[in-house]
Amino acid sequence: MGSPADYTIIVLVVLVGVGVWTLLDRLAQVQRDVEVLKRKFDE
């Protein structure tokens, strides 16, 4: 079995991964919203 420090590192890596994934998802959503707004103003 691993030491508590090993588990702490694994948990931190997972949390960072989830945070990065969420950030990229938000950026993609903002980009889609901007595209929609651009189309509305172009009409």
HELIX and SHEET records of a PDB file:
HELIX    1   1 PRO A    4  ASP A   42  1                                  39    
END                                                                             
